Amino acid sequence: MKSTVRFLAGLLFSLVIITPIRAQVKGASPQSNLQDLAKSGSTYAVVIGISNYRDPLIPDLKYADRDAEAFANWLRSPAGYSLPDSSIRFLANQQATTAQMIMAMDWLIEVSRPGDQVYIYFSGHGDVERVTKFNLGYLLTYDSPPAVYGAGAFSLQYLQAILSTLSENEVQVVMITDACRAGKLAGSEVNGTQVTATRLAQQFASEIKILSCQPDEYSLEGNQWGGGRGCFSYHLEDALYGFADADQNLSVDLLELRRYLEDKVSVEAAPQSQVPTVSGALKTKIAAVNLQELASRKAAKGKSSVAFAAIDDRGSDVYQIGSTDTSAHRLYAQFLNAIEQGNLMAPSGKSANEYFIRLLEMPKLASLYGNLKRKFAAALMDEGQIIINKIMETDPEQLDNIWADKVNYDHLHAYYQRAADILGSQHYAYADLKAKEHYFQALTVRKENYPDSSSTWRTSEKRRLLHRALAFDSSIAVIYEALANTFPANSSGALAMYQHAAKLAPNWVLIHYNLSRNLWLSDPIAAISSSKNAILLDSGFLRPYNWIAWIYDENGHPDSATIWRKLYVEKFNHKFQNDPLNITAFEYNDVGNALWGLKEHQRAKEFLLLGGKITQGKYSPIYSNLHVVYTDLFEFDNAIQACQRQIQLEVFEKDNFAHIGNIYFNFLNKETQAIAAFSRAGDYTDLDLVQSWFLLDASKAFMLAKEHAKNDVAMSFYAGESAQRLDMIDTANTYFERVIRSSNIEFKPNQYFYPDFLFVALAYDRLGRTEEANTLISNAAAALDDDPWLYFNLARYKANTHQPDEAVEAIYKALEAGWSPNPLQWLQGTLCDHLLNPIRETDAYKQLVRTHFPKYYDFATRVPGKH
C-alpha cells in the first residue's frame, strides 16, 4: 500500500477566515444545517483540486483532485449546505487552468452580496519563484509553466486582493488551502513551500487559521486514508460531518475541530511529524451535524482502523538528501535499493537496517528521520501483512504454503519486532505490531527449529506466544484461528477459539470451514451449515464439498455423501484441466480422499503422489490418505512407508505405530513386527488396536480397554471380553453391565462404526439375557429394514453368538441389499472385521469370499494371531 508525502512545510494547511457580517439582505438561500453560522444570505463555493499537471517538470500529486471532490460533496450534502451545482464552481485537473481559476474567483465577487458566505478550497502545488529577490508566492494551476510562475501561475497577491474585496463587501469567507509539492519545483533551493506558507500566514495573521501541519513538516497522503486521500483532508472531512462533535451538541466548533485533527492526523502520520494547528475564536461553530448523514458515514467506515503504510515521496527525499552531500545521497539510494531487493535485515553490511542506522546518524537529515522510519517500518511489515491478508482471503496458495510448510516464515517475527522498536511504544500501530510479532514467532515453534523438544512442549510454547499476541491486540482473527489449531480436533478449546474468530471476521471463508470441522461430532447439522456458508462465501474454495460428504457419511446418509464427493471431484477436475499449475497440495489431498471414498483407489493414489511431490514430502495429510489408499490397493509395504513418513514428520506418531502394527498383524501375518509396532504405540488406544491385542495378549487388551471404558461402549465391551478370557468373570460382568447402562441406542444407517445396539445385544448375550438380546436385534431389524448394513451387523451378532450359518446367511442378504465392504484399513465393516473372526475359517464363509471377493481371500479367511 503506497502513499505520498505532501511537502507542505506550512503551505500545506487549511486557512479559514471568518470576517464579521455587519448586515443582512434578502435573498433565496438553500436549506442548510449551518443556519446558526449564516442566519441569512446565500452560500457559494469555488473548489479546486489538481493532481495531474500539464508540464512534466511539475510532478503530479496523487489525490488532490479526490480531496477537492470530497469537499465539494460535503457542500452538496445535507450535512453541509445542500448546495446545488449552480452555486459551486468545481475545477479539477485540466479544468483548473489559470484563466479558469481567475474567472471562478471573479464569479465569486460578482454573485456574493452582503450577508452571504463563500468557500474557497484549493488542493494542489504551492511554490515561490526564484527569479526575483522577492520570492513571490503562487498557487500552481494546471497550465502553470515550470519555474517562471509569473508567466502563468495564480499569485498569492491576487488571492489576497480577492479575499480583501470579499471581506470589504461584508461576505463571510472560509478558505481551505491544501497547497503542496512533491518533487523538485522552482523554489526548492530557497525552501519555496515554507516561504509561501509564511507569506500566507503574514498576510492573514489576524484571521482564524486551520493549518494541516507546521511550516517545517510534511503532510501525508496515501491509500490508507479512504482508499487514496490526504491524511489531513480525510480527517477534516470526517470532522465536518460530525466525528469531531465531542460534546454531542450537534455542532462542531474550532476547539473540537483542533482536538480531533490533532488526535487523528498527528497519530496516524507518526513517526513523521504532522501537527495541525487551529487559531482563532475556538468556540466559533464551523459545522452543524446531520445525524442521519453521520450515522450513514460511521456505518460505511465500520470499526476498521487506518492501516500503517509506507509513503512514496515521489523523489522529494532524494532532492533534499542530495542537497546535503554526495555520500548521503549514495547511502539513501543504497537504503532504497536494499528495501526493493528485500534485503531488510541481511546480508551483513548490505541490509536496509544498517543503511537506515547510518542515515539516522546524519544530523543534516533530521527533518527526514520520520519519513525514513516510516518507510523502513512499513517495508518490514509488508511481507507479513500480505500473508495475513491472503489467509483472511482464504487464498488456496497461501494456505497451501502454511499447511504444507512449503515457505519459511521464520524471519517475520524479527521484522515485526524491529518495526515496533523503530516506531516506539507510543505509536498507534505498536500493539498491532507486537501481536503479529508473537503470532509469527508462534509459527516458528516446530520440530525443525526445536529438534530436542517434545510435542507437548511445542504446543504449550505455541499457545504461550499466541496468548501473548492477544494480550497486545485481541481483535486479530488469525491469532484465534492459530490458537484453535493448537487444541485437539473437536475439542471445546478449539471450538471456542474458532467461534471467537468467526465473530471478529464473519465473512472469513476458512473460519466457517474450520467451524464445520469442529462441529461435526457434536452438531452435524450446524457443521453442514457452516461448510455451506463457506461455499456461499467462496464457491472456489473446494475443501467444504468433501467435508460435507464425510459428515453425511458419518450420519448415515451415504447417498448424499456420494453426491457431494462427486461434486468435489467434478470441480477439482475442472480446475485441473484449466489451471493445473495452481493446484495446491491440500486440493490434491482432498481429491485423493474423495476418490478413495468413491473407491477409485488408483486415481486417488495418482493425485496423492502429485501432492506429495509438490510439497517435497512435508504435508503430512497426504501420507495419511496414502496409507489407507495403499492398504486398499494391497500395497502394504507402501502403506507402512506412508505411516513411517508421518512419524518422521512427527504427526500422530503413536497412531501411526498402531497402524503399522495392524498392517503387519492383520494383512502380512508378521506377528513379531506387529508386537514391536504396537508396543511403540504406547498408551495410544483405538478399537482396531484393542481388538488385535485381544488376540495377542488379553491382559494388554484389558489394560488398554478399561482406560477408555468409562465413555466408550465398544471399549467397555472389549474390557469385558478380555476380562472373561482372563477368567475374571465378575469383572467381565461389571463391564458388560456398563455397556448396557452407558449406551445411546440409535437405529440409523452406519457404515463405518459399530452401532451401540450391536454391543448392547452382545452384552445381554454374555450376561445370559438372551431374550433381551433377541428383542433388541428384532427392534433394529424393524427400524432398519432397507439398510444393507443392518444385515452386516446381524452377521456380526450371529457370528459372536455361536450361529455361524445364520451369520453367513446375513452377509448374503447384505450383498443382495447393496452392501459393499468398507475401506480395508479400517477393518470394521470389511471381510476382515474382527467380529467376524468366529466364522472366518468356516467353509461357508470361505465360499462366500471366494465367490464375491476373491482378491480378499488370503487374509479374509485367516484369523490373525491364530497358530
QUIRACOR-V268704 format. One record per residue. RES is the residue in one letter. PSI is psi in radians with two decimals (* if undefined). Layout:
BEGIN
res = <RES;RES>
psi = <PSI;PSI>
END
This chain:
BEGIN
res = <M;K;S;T;V;R;F;L;A;G;L;L;F;S;L;V;I;I;T;P;I;R;A;Q;V;K;G;A;S;P;Q;S;N;L;Q;D;L;A;K;S;G;S;T;Y;A;V;V;I;G;I;S;N;Y;R;D;P;L;I;P;D;L;K;Y;A;D;R;D;A;E;A;F;A;N;W;L;R;S;P;A;G;Y;S;L;P;D;S;S;I;R;F;L;A;N;Q;Q;A;T;T;A;Q;M;I;M;A;M;D;W;L;I;E;V;S;R;P;G;D;Q;V;Y;I;Y;F;S;G;H;G;D;V;E;R;V;T;K;F;N;L;G;Y;L;L;T;Y;D;S;P;P;A;V;Y;G;A;G;A;F;S;L;Q;Y;L;Q;A;I;L;S;T;L;S;E;N;E;V;Q;V;V;M;I;T;D;A;C;R;A;G;K;L;A;G;S;E;V;N;G;T;Q;V;T;A;T;R;L;A;Q;Q;F;A;S;E;I;K;I;L;S;C;Q;P;D;E;Y;S;L;E;G;N;Q;W;G;G;G;R;G;C;F;S;Y;H;L;E;D;A;L;Y;G;F;A;D;A;D;Q;N;L;S;V;D;L;L;E;L;R;R;Y;L;E;D;K;V;S;V;E;A;A;P;Q;S;Q;V;P;T;V;S;G;A;L;K;T;K;I;A;A;V;N;L;Q;E;L;A;S;R;K;A;A;K;G;K;S;S;V;A;F;A;A;I;D;D;R;G;S;D;V;Y;Q;I;G;S;T;D;T;S;A;H;R;L;Y;A;Q;F;L;N;A;I;E;Q;G;N;L;M;A;P;S;G;K;S;A;N;E;Y;F;I;R;L;L;E;M;P;K;L;A;S;L;Y;G;N;L;K;R;K;F;A;A;A;L;M;D;E;G;Q;I;I;I;N;K;I;M;E;T;D;P;E;Q;L;D;N;I;W;A;D;K;V;N;Y;D;H;L;H;A;Y;Y;Q;R;A;A;D;I;L;G;S;Q;H;Y;A;Y;A;D;L;K;A;K;E;H;Y;F;Q;A;L;T;V;R;K;E;N;Y;P;D;S;S;S;T;W;R;T;S;E;K;R;R;L;L;H;R;A;L;A;F;D;S;S;I;A;V;I;Y;E;A;L;A;N;T;F;P;A;N;S;S;G;A;L;A;M;Y;Q;H;A;A;K;L;A;P;N;W;V;L;I;H;Y;N;L;S;R;N;L;W;L;S;D;P;I;A;A;I;S;S;S;K;N;A;I;L;L;D;S;G;F;L;R;P;Y;N;W;I;A;W;I;Y;D;E;N;G;H;P;D;S;A;T;I;W;R;K;L;Y;V;E;K;F;N;H;K;F;Q;N;D;P;L;N;I;T;A;F;E;Y;N;D;V;G;N;A;L;W;G;L;K;E;H;Q;R;A;K;E;F;L;L;L;G;G;K;I;T;Q;G;K;Y;S;P;I;Y;S;N;L;H;V;V;Y;T;D;L;F;E;F;D;N;A;I;Q;A;C;Q;R;Q;I;Q;L;E;V;F;E;K;D;N;F;A;H;I;G;N;I;Y;F;N;F;L;N;K;E;T;Q;A;I;A;A;F;S;R;A;G;D;Y;T;D;L;D;L;V;Q;S;W;F;L;L;D;A;S;K;A;F;M;L;A;K;E;H;A;K;N;D;V;A;M;S;F;Y;A;G;E;S;A;Q;R;L;D;M;I;D;T;A;N;T;Y;F;E;R;V;I;R;S;S;N;I;E;F;K;P;N;Q;Y;F;Y;P;D;F;L;F;V;A;L;A;Y;D;R;L;G;R;T;E;E;A;N;T;L;I;S;N;A;A;A;A;L;D;D;D;P;W;L;Y;F;N;L;A;R;Y;K;A;N;T;H;Q;P;D;E;A;V;E;A;I;Y;K;A;L;E;A;G;W;S;P;N;P;L;Q;W;L;Q;G;T;L;C;D;H;L;L;N;P;I;R;E;T;D;A;Y;K;Q;L;V;R;T;H;F;P;K;Y;Y;D;F;A;T;R;V;P;G;K;H>
psi = <1.92;2.69;2.97;2.66;2.28;1.91;1.48;-0.70;0.68;-0.54;-0.47;1.65;3.01;2.11;2.04;2.17;2.11;1.97;2.69;2.52;1.97;-0.16;2.76;2.52;2.83;2.72;2.65;2.44;2.32;2.65;2.34;2.62;0.04;0.53;-0.29;-0.22;-0.60;1.73;-0.52;-3.12;3.02;2.88;2.39;2.79;2.50;2.08;2.16;2.28;2.17;1.93;-0.58;2.07;2.55;-0.78;2.18;-0.30;-0.24;1.92;2.48;2.70;3.12;-0.80;0.24;-0.72;-0.63;-0.64;-0.75;-0.76;-0.71;-0.69;-0.73;-0.67;-0.61;-0.73;-0.62;-0.39;2.80;-0.42;-0.45;-1.95;0.05;0.71;2.40;2.83;-0.46;-0.30;0.09;2.33;1.88;2.08;2.10;2.34;-2.07;-0.29;-0.41;1.03;2.93;-0.77;-0.76;-0.64;-0.75;-0.79;-0.67;-0.73;-0.71;-0.70;-0.73;-0.80;-0.68;-0.72;-0.34;2.47;2.81;2.37;-0.21;2.97;2.59;2.59;2.31;2.06;2.19;2.23;2.01;-2.72;2.57;2.50;3.08;2.65;2.71;0.35;-0.77;2.96;-0.22;-0.31;1.05;2.54;2.56;2.63;2.22;2.14;3.02;-0.70;0.34;2.46;2.61;2.44;-0.97;1.33;-0.48;-0.33;-0.03;0.28;3.10;1.91;2.47;-0.45;-0.68;-0.67;-0.71;-0.69;-0.69;-0.80;-0.67;-0.71;-0.80;-0.75;-0.75;-0.47;0.22;0.69;2.27;2.23;2.26;2.00;2.23;2.08;2.10;1.17;2.19;2.98;2.76;1.70;-3.00;1.83;-3.12;-0.68;0.27;-0.77;-0.32;0.33;0.99;-0.77;-0.62;-0.74;-0.78;-0.74;-0.73;-0.72;-0.76;-0.76;-0.68;-0.68;-0.57;0.65;-0.46;-0.01;2.96;2.31;2.48;2.00;2.39;-0.40;3.01;2.79;-0.42;0.39;2.93;2.76;2.35;2.63;2.63;2.98;-0.48;-0.28;1.78;0.48;0.20;1.49;2.93;2.44;-0.84;-0.85;-0.65;-0.81;-0.49;-0.77;-0.83;-0.78;-0.77;-0.53;-0.23;-0.02;-0.43;-0.03;1.36;-0.67;0.02;0.73;0.28;0.45;2.71;2.10;3.05;-0.56;-0.79;-0.70;-0.79;-0.81;-0.72;-0.79;-0.69;-0.74;-0.77;-0.94;-0.85;-0.67;-0.80;-0.34;-0.40;2.53;-0.04;2.42;2.11;1.77;1.85;2.61;2.53;2.22;2.63;-2.90;1.77;-0.28;0.07;2.24;2.25;-0.33;2.55;2.79;2.20;1.95;-0.66;-0.79;-0.72;-0.79;-0.71;-0.71;-0.72;-0.69;-0.68;-0.63;-0.54;-2.71;0.05;2.52;2.84;2.20;2.60;2.27;2.88;2.88;2.53;1.87;0.00;0.61;-0.11;-0.69;-0.73;-0.74;-0.72;-0.74;-0.67;-0.43;-0.16;-1.25;2.90;-0.67;-0.68;-0.72;-0.75;-0.72;-0.69;-0.70;-0.68;-0.66;-0.84;-0.70;-0.68;-0.69;-0.79;-0.64;-0.11;0.25;1.25;-0.82;-0.05;2.81;2.91;2.30;-0.23;0.34;2.69;-0.60;-0.74;-0.71;-0.69;-0.81;-0.74;-0.65;-0.66;-0.20;0.05;1.82;-0.52;-0.29;0.24;-0.63;-0.28;-0.01;-0.77;-0.75;-0.68;-0.76;-0.78;-0.75;-0.79;-0.75;-0.73;-0.67;-0.67;-0.50;-0.38;-0.89;-0.80;-0.68;-0.63;-0.73;-0.83;-0.74;-0.73;-0.61;-0.77;-0.45;0.03;0.76;2.09;-0.72;-0.72;-0.74;-0.67;-0.74;-0.70;-0.88;-0.63;0.05;0.75;-0.39;2.43;2.05;0.31;-0.37;-0.26;-0.59;-0.59;-0.61;-0.82;-0.65;-0.77;-0.71;-0.72;-0.70;-0.70;-0.78;-0.52;2.76;-0.28;-0.14;2.55;-0.39;-0.01;-0.83;-0.71;-0.74;-0.76;-0.63;-0.80;-0.52;-0.84;-0.54;-0.88;-0.52;-0.63;-0.59;-0.28;-0.18;1.59;2.93;-0.68;-0.67;-0.36;1.26;-0.43;0.13;2.80;2.79;-0.56;-0.78;-0.74;-0.73;-0.77;-0.75;-0.69;-0.75;-0.71;-0.80;-0.67;-0.65;-0.62;-0.69;-0.78;-0.48;-0.51;-0.73;1.90;0.26;0.15;1.95;-0.64;-0.44;-0.73;-0.66;-0.74;-0.66;-0.69;-0.63;-0.18;-0.15;2.75;2.60;2.50;0.29;2.78;-0.58;-0.80;-0.79;-0.74;-0.72;-0.75;-0.72;-0.66;-0.72;-0.68;-0.60;-0.67;-0.57;1.30;-0.30;0.28;1.98;-0.82;-0.64;-0.56;-0.69;-0.77;-0.64;-0.74;-0.73;-0.43;0.08;-0.16;-0.50;-0.76;-0.56;1.37;-0.57;-0.79;-0.60;-0.80;-0.71;-0.73;-0.74;-0.68;-0.59;-0.74;-0.72;-0.68;-0.64;-0.58;1.70;-0.21;-0.17;1.92;-0.34;-0.71;-0.51;-0.84;-0.60;-0.69;-0.67;-0.77;-0.63;-0.77;-0.72;-0.86;-0.39;0.39;0.55;1.19;-0.57;-0.77;-0.68;-0.76;-0.71;-0.81;-0.63;-0.79;-0.63;-0.73;-0.86;-0.69;-0.80;-0.68;-0.81;-0.66;-0.77;-0.70;-0.63;-0.58;-0.39;1.00;-0.48;-0.29;0.32;2.26;2.90;-0.75;-0.41;-0.69;-0.70;-0.79;-0.69;-0.58;-0.73;-0.75;-0.76;-0.62;-0.77;-0.50;0.08;0.45;1.26;-0.67;-0.77;-0.66;-0.81;-0.79;-0.80;-0.67;-0.69;-0.62;-0.72;-0.73;-0.61;-0.81;-0.30;0.02;0.65;0.29;-0.22;1.77;-0.62;-0.49;-0.75;-0.44;-0.77;-0.63;-0.67;-0.85;-0.59;-0.80;-0.67;-0.78;-0.40;0.07;0.38;1.26;-0.62;-0.72;-0.64;-0.74;-0.73;-0.65;-0.72;-0.72;-0.58;-0.68;-0.66;-0.70;-0.60;0.00;0.82;2.09;0.95;-0.88;-0.69;-0.78;-0.56;-0.66;-0.73;-0.73;-0.76;-0.71;-0.65;-0.83;-0.73;-0.84;-0.45;-0.60;-0.12;0.72;1.51;-0.71;-0.84;-0.59;-0.82;-0.70;-0.76;-0.77;-0.67;-0.63;-0.26;-0.29;-2.20;0.09;2.41;2.15;3.00;-0.71;-0.76;-0.77;-0.72;-0.67;-0.77;-0.56;-0.62;-0.46;-0.77;1.72;-0.58;-0.69;-0.73;-0.74;-0.78;-0.73;-0.76;-0.70;-0.42;-0.44;0.15;-0.41;-0.69;0.28;2.04;-0.76;-0.72;-0.64;-0.74;-0.78;-0.41;-0.71;-0.76;-0.77;-0.73;-0.69;-0.72;-0.48;0.19;0.48;1.29;-0.81;-0.74;-0.76;-0.80;-0.63;-0.76;-0.62;-0.66;-0.66;-0.68;-0.82;-0.75;-0.67;0.02;2.74;1.53;2.11;2.28;1.63;2.65;2.37;1.82;-0.25;-0.55;2.73;2.25;2.62;-0.63;-0.50;-0.81;-0.59;-0.76;-0.72;-0.62;-0.74;-0.78;-0.79;-0.48;0.05;0.26;1.15;-0.70;-0.75;-0.64;-0.82;-0.66;-0.77;-0.76;-0.69;-0.72;-0.71;-0.75;-0.67;-0.68;-0.48;0.69;-0.63;0.07;2.04;-0.48;-0.35;-0.82;-0.62;-0.66;-0.61;-0.67;-0.73;-0.80;-0.83;-0.69;-0.55;0.12;0.53;0.70;1.15;-0.73;-0.78;-0.58;-0.82;-0.71;-0.67;-0.62;-0.69;-0.71;-0.65;-0.73;-0.74;-0.56;-0.05;0.26;2.46;2.42;2.64;2.95;2.41;-0.66;-0.45;-0.29;-0.99;2.31;0.22;-3.12;-0.05;0.20;2.26;-0.48;-0.15;0.02;-0.69;-0.32;-0.01;-0.38;0.13;2.69;-0.68;-0.73;-0.75;-0.69;-0.70;-0.83;-0.76;-0.63;-0.80;-0.50;1.09;-0.53;-0.36;-0.15;-0.83;-0.75;-0.19;-0.38;0.37;2.36;2.01;2.48;-0.07;2.20;*>
END
